[in-house]
């Protein structure tokens, strides 16, 4: 492959990595990301959508909660 094709592939890969890898272990989730609604597809919850901000006591009226998130992918 030519150098320009390799550079193009590298730049696309780098851009995608930067966009998807916004957080690392121990980072605080931004307020904007806490307000994104996520559909509940299984389990009992008060609403049909969940926002990470629902567990933030500054937003939810002082109700302190602990949230454990586990993300898995099968490739």
Secondary structure, 3 states (H helix, E strand, C coil): CCHHHHHHHHHHHHHHHHHHCCCCCCCCCCHHHHCCCEECCCCCCCCCEECHHHHCCCCCCCCCCCCCCCCCCCC
